[in-house]
């Protein structure tokens, strides 16, 4: 009888073993920061976030040595008025992407700690899950028209 249960036991262990190794993996592409006047207290950051792993992941926040605080935000229309609201997280299923773009989801980059001129970069670290995993990208400062020709703001 044990001989008949052995294949089932091997299958169960291999399935559980595969599940233990499944993980989401965040790739950050087309990362940029909207140029702003030198004394601007905040800026906006944009990028495409892709989960190239084989499990869901949660982007819970971001940090940078270039800014005092970074939060995830989304712009939503409320009675014809665009309003920003803070997001706790961005969920990404395997193979899914989230586009951080003007007029949609974006990063609010608050209290710059140094001057960021055109073509300079700031490294931003994204916190994934419970903060045990991260993904890093260099965001380049650009004029909005350079990064997105359809953005007229």
HELIX and SHEET records of a PDB file:
HELIX    1   1 UNK A    2  UNK A   21  1                                  20    
HELIX    2   2 UNK A  144  UNK A  147  1                                   4    
SHEET    1   A 9 UNK A  81  UNK A  87  0                                        
SHEET    2   A 9 UNK A  67  UNK A  78 -1                                        
SHEET    3   A 9 UNK A 105  UNK A 112 -1                                        
SHEET    4   A 9 UNK A  42  UNK A  51 -1                                        
SHEET    5   A 9 UNK A  26  UNK A  34 -1                                        
SHEET    6   A 9 UNK A 133  UNK A 142  1                                        
SHEET    7   A 9 UNK A 121  UNK A 128 -1                                        
SHEET    8   A 9 UNK A  57  UNK A  63 -1                                        
SHEET    9   A 9 UNK A  90  UNK A  92 -1                                        
SHEET    1   B 5 UNK A  81  UNK A  87  0                                        
SHEET    2   B 5 UNK A  67  UNK A  78 -1                                        
SHEET    3   B 5 UNK A 105  UNK A 112 -1                                        
SHEET    4   B 5 UNK A  42  UNK A  51 -1                                        
SHEET    5   B 5 UNK A  97  UNK A 100 -1                                        
END                                                                             
